[in-house]
């Protein structure tokens, strides 16, 4: 079987959903960022831009920070240009916040913008493409995607710009619509966490123009010497100094760390892990700096105990250590530490790392409070995972989890079925849509239909035969009637389909989509008189979606060629289905089918 290429896969299976483009690895990477945000902000944004460019195949990316009425370049990545070229042409430049440029227009409107060809911008746009940079550098700009970076209160923090999507190193192509949704998802759910850090670029003109020591990339990298905490109050939140605890068996280290942090925080120092636990019985710090090499109980044992107790498990821990091997660092992070600082440490770096992690914890607390309010206001919102998953609103999380699960299942199915099966899926979905329209026009089963999401139902109907993936090809493609034993094996495709969908459910949140899919897979072979399979359900004990699919499925089976028979004419298929009224099919649905049967005719399909 010919495998689908990316574009066909997207067109056939995703139905236009931007988030469904994430494969499991990319989704896991995004969630990993959200759960374990730590370390240097510049490095984090560098990694984030790298991943965004990888997903969208972008040649270049730029982050601007809003500085009064000007947007300033602060982060740049460009695969085509050398690092020196990037530094010469980008750093220090500014763009007015008005509608005369693409990024200025997005900053004013606060809405994303795709320009598929910068050389063909229509006269209805107030801006035009400024090609001066291309002339100076030799770069060729083709397509640009620009997205606003907004803080939680809606204020403009900056602008993200992706440039020239390419595939396999070929010439630049045009950005696709789904990429807007992806870029918005990242900026809306992640960049607001670090939006406050952009203040340092606005307030420190000397930072502009610094070139980061990364190949092919420029970025401001000077350490921030300011002592502001998330509320700008020098270590205070809610008018109360925050507590930081330091556990180290070396008195000189305790003194040096306390000296570095005492101007910002209430610092408690203890000379051992046991003393730390004694102190924790009376106090709960916002963050713990924990030495690894201590006698009696080392830092690794101490963090295991911290993370095992509900009352201390959520306290962030940064390891202080003279160890420099990667194995020790990996072990510490695996046990739950959020960072790893080598000794001897620079006081300014220690202060900045502590400030950064406390900022994240502060933002995390705000998000947790918002999630609790949402759970109180609506029973439909589900619990988020611990840590920073609460950033993603519940509905977006469901879509991401659901679409990734569906993609994996359908991909496996497509790889193992032939083209006839694919046509069957499309035709039964078409017939189901006609029958639902007929019910709606006649006002039948109105109460049940009011509870349906018809779009999800139609999409989920594609999985009604998913269980056939586990049926032998010798049975599926047998050029003759099946033996009783073979037919019993074929019947299993209904229960196998239910099991497959239940495995998807186990990996994602509850979903209406999967509920419909399981009904279709498990009941489309049941009959009104109870003689069907797999459970011998009868009458209205068969869910209405299953009774509808029974008609659509049988019609397509009758009018399609199979290895053991030729297709019946449309008229004969209609007659056979009407003869099954009250035995095979719901009498009411059979009457509806009779009224809309003309739309089932191949000549009427569009």
Beta strands, then each sheet from edge to edge (+ up, - down):
strand 1: 58-67
strand 2: 70-78
strand 3: 94-96
strand 4: 113-115
strand 5: 144-150
strand 6: 156-165
strand 7: 217-219
strand 8: 236-237
strand 9: 240-241
strand 10: 243-247
strand 11: 266-270
strand 12: 287-291
strand 13: 316-321
strand 14: 339-342
sheet 1: 3+ 2- 1+ 6- 5+ 4-
sheet 2: 3+ 2- 7+
sheet 3: 8+ 9-
sheet 4: 11+ 10+ 12+ 13+ 14+
end
